[in-house]
Amino acid sequence: MNRRGFLTTTLALPSTLAAAEGSRENARLRFGLITDAQYADAEPKGERHYRATPEKLKAAVADLATRQLPFTLHLGDFIDRDFKSFATLLPLLEPLGHPVFHLLGNHDYDLTDAEKSRVVQTLDMPHDYYTFRRNEVRFLMLDTNSLSVYKHPSGSPGNLLGKASLERFKQDKQPGAQPWNGGIDDTQLAWMDRELRAATAAGDIVLVCGHHPLLPAAGEQMWNPQPVLELLLKYPCVKAWLNGHNHAGAYAVHEGLHCVTFRSILHQPETNAWSTVTVHDDRMIIEGHGRELSRDLPFRS
């Protein structure tokens, strides 16, 4: 895609956003989106001003709470470290007045081995990966940490598999073969295939959400993007992959499949980032707030 086409597809003009505001009644769904709050009671490290997160999260929540949304997504790395950080951040979501659907990132597992098994329950998630459906829009909330060197307790079968997988991906020169990234195992891939068959039969629009990027290829990319991409492209109902992890944000499109990396809340203390997403039958419109970009993304047919 040339530069002009890229800009036309991804960056919504003010008039486009105004039109989206005026056609909400024709939308299938609207929801909020936040990622990488990544709080810790810790001194700043580079652009990561950990203690600034609570006030920025409060500001994002205050805005989203005015928009009468059914739910908000958080795409991983809710905390940076220390299990007690969950207790600081979770109450800040309550003024939303609606559910928050979480998935997990690498920093959510920067805990002791005994604490790792408590994260899913603490965030009120039904499983490490799961699906939910609203207004004929189906969300696949993935676990891109299922293959990793940090999720599973040290010395466990999952941990040993993660170490072996990372070495294999390094030998294959995968761009994202780094210890802070992860991948999707065969069990989860089979589950995704079943869910996408069901979504096709139901006539749903599908948005796939993970913590690590599927595309573009870079140092933050998931370990095994190829089998995941091949699976998603088999099903025209899949319109977009939404993720966090890369705090700077990114965008790629492959055969009409939009891959959007949303920018993190965790950045310089004076900047913030969150989104309101509107799903129409033929497109998804992202209204970015703070340093998040606004995008108009037509769906592949």
N, C-alpha and C positions, 0 to 999 in steps of 0.2 A: 504494500500500500504506500502511495506517495505521501509526502508531508501534508499536502493540501487535503487529501482524503482522510488522513489520520485526524487532522484537526476538525474537519467537518463532522466526523463520526463521533469523536470523543468529547469535544469541548462544547458545551451547550451555550448558545448565545443568550443574552438576557431575554430576548423575545421568546425563545424556546421555553425557558423556565417560566416566564409569565403565562404562556399558553398552558403549561403543565399545571400551574396554580389554578387556572380557570377551568380545567377539565378534570378535576379530581373526582367528580361524580361518575366519570367514564372510566376511571382507573379500576383495575382489579384489586389493587392493594397498595397501601403506603405503610412504611415502617422506618424506624430509626436504626442507625448503625454507628457503632463506636468500635475502636480496636486499640489494643496495646496501651491500656492505661498504665500498666507496668509499675505499680506503686511499690516503693520500699521506704522505710524510715532510714534513709541513707544519704550521705553527702553526694552532690552532683558528680557525674562522670562524663566529661565531654558535653554533648548536647542533652544528656539524660539528667534532667532535674527531677529526681524522684519525688521529693516532698512537695513539688508544685502540682502533682497530679490531683489530689483531692479537690482543690479549688476549681481546677479546670473541668473535672468530672461533674462537679456541682453545676457549673455553667452550662455544660452540654445537656445535663438532665433537665435543668430549668427550661431550656429552650424546647426540648423534645416533649416535655410535659404539657406544653401549650398547644400541641399540634393534634391532639386527639388520635393518637396512633394505637394500634392494637398490640404492638410489641416492639422491642428493640433487640438487635443482635449485638453481641460483643464477640469479636473474632479472635480471641486468644491473647495470652499474656496479660491477664487481669492484674497479676502481681509480678514483681520482679524476683522476689525471694522471701523467705520467712512466712510460715503458715499464718502467723498472726496478722499479716497484711490483709488477708481476706476479711477479717473482722473490722478493719478500718474502712474498707471500700464498700462492702456490701450494703450497709445502711444508707449510703449516699445514693443508691439506685431507687430507694423506696418512693421518693416524690414523683417518679415517673407515673405511678398509678397503673402500670401494666407490666406484663412479664418481660423478663430479659432472658433470651436464649443464648447460652454461652457455648463456645467450644474451647478447646485447650491448646495452649502454645507451649513452647519449650520452657519459658520461664515459670510457668505454672507448676512445673515439676522440679524447680530448683529448691528442693526440700530434702529432708531426711528420708531414707527409704521407708520408714514407718509411716510418714505423713503422706506419701504419694497416693496411697490407696484411699485417702479421705477427700481428695480434691473433687471428684465427680459429685459426691453427695453434698459437699459444702456449697457447690454452685447450683445445686438442685437440678442436675442433669440426669436424664434417665439412663444414660450409658455413655461410654467414651465417644461413640458416634451414634447418631439417631436421625430421625426424620420427623418433620411436622408439616401440616398443610393448612393453608388459609386461602379461601376464595379461589380455589383451583390453582393455587401457586404452591408447589411443593419444595421444601427446603431440605437438602441433604447436608447435615452438619457433620463434617468428617473429622476423623482423628488422624492428622498427618504426623502424629508422633508414635503410631503403632509400631513402626520400625524406627528405632532410635537408640542412642546410647545413654539417654537420661531418664526415660519414662519408667523403666522397669528396675526393680531393686538390683543392686550390684550382685553379680554372680548368678542371677536367675536365668532360666532359658531365654526369656525375652531380651534380657541384657546381652547375653552371649550372641544371640541372633543379630541384634542390632550392631554389635561390634564387627561381626563377620560381614554383615551387609555393607557397612560403611567402607570396609577395606575393599570389597568387590566393586563398589561404585567409584571409589578412588581409582582403582585400576582401569575402570571403564571411562575415566576422565569425565564423569558427570560434573557439571558446573557447581551443583549444590552439595557435593559430597563433603560436607563439613559437619563437625560434631554438634553444632547448634541447630542443624536442620534434621528432618526426619522424613519418613515415607509411609506409604499405605501397604499393608500386608495383603496376602491373597484372600484371607477370610473376609476382610472389609471390601475388597474389590468384588467378590462374589455377591456380597450384600448389596453393593451399589448397583450391580447388574439387575438384581431382582427388583429393587426399588424403581429403577428406570423403566423396566418392563411394565410395572404397575402404573407408573406415571403416564406412560404412553397410552395404556388402555383407558385411563381415566381422562385423557385429554388435558393434563396439567401442563403448565409452564414450570420448569425446574430451574432453580438457582442452587448451585453447589457451593458450599462454603467450607473453607479450610483455613488453617493458620498460615501455612507456607504457600508461596506462590507456585502455581502450575506453570505459568509463563509470565514474563520473559525468562530466558535462561540467564542466570546470574548466580552470584555467590549465596543468595538467600533462597534459591529455588529448592523445592522438595527433592528428595533423593531419586525417586523413580517416576518422573513425569510422563514417560512415554506410554506405559500401559494404561495409565489413568486417562490421558488425552485420547488415546485410541478408543477407550470405552465410551467416553462422553460424546465423541464425534459420531458414534453409531446411533445416537438417539437425538433426533432433531428437537425433542422437547427440552433439551438442555440448552439454555440461552446464555448462561454466564457462570464464571467461577469468581467468587469473592473471597479475598483474603487480607490478612495483615502482614506482620512479621518484618517486612522491609519498611522502616519508619519513614523513608523518603517518599513512598508511594511509587506506583508504576502502572503501566497499561500495555497490554498486547491483545491482538485479535488474531485468531487462527481459524480459517475456514468458517468465519462468521461467529465463532465462539469468543465472547468477550472475557478477558481475564483482567480483573481490576484489583490492584493492590491499594488498599486504603491507608491513608497516612495516620500515624500514631498520635494519640494524645500526648505521649511522652516525648517532649522535644524541649526547645528553649522555653523558659517559664512564662514568657509573654505570648506564646502562640498556643492555639488550640486546634482541634480537628474533630469533626463529627459530620454525619450526613443524614439527610432524609431521602429515602428512596421510594419512587413511585413506579409501580409495575402496570403497564398497559398491555393490551393484547399483542401489540406489535413492537414494543420498545420498553426500555427501562430508563428512567430519568433520575439521575443522582443530583440532588441539590446539596452542594458542599458548603460547609460552614467553617470559619476560621481558615486554615491553610489547605483544607480539602478542596479538590477541584470539582466543579459541576460538569456533568457529562450527559449527553443524549446518545443512547446506545440502541440503535435499531436491531431487532431480533433477526436471526437467520430463520429462513422459512423451513 
